[in-house]
Amino acid sequence: MHIVVGGPPNSGKSTVTAALVKLCRERKRRRGYNPTLS
């Protein structure tokens, strides 16, 4: 899976990717960057 941040909004995937990126960043901050989901 390639997550492109700030890419062209194709069928509203930009919002989904942005949400996933935010969740990943929050998990990294809380758990000190533990790659549970590779």
Buried (B, 14 or more C-beta within 10 A) or exposed (E): EEEEEEEEEEEEEBEEBEEBEEEBEEBEEEEEEEEEEE
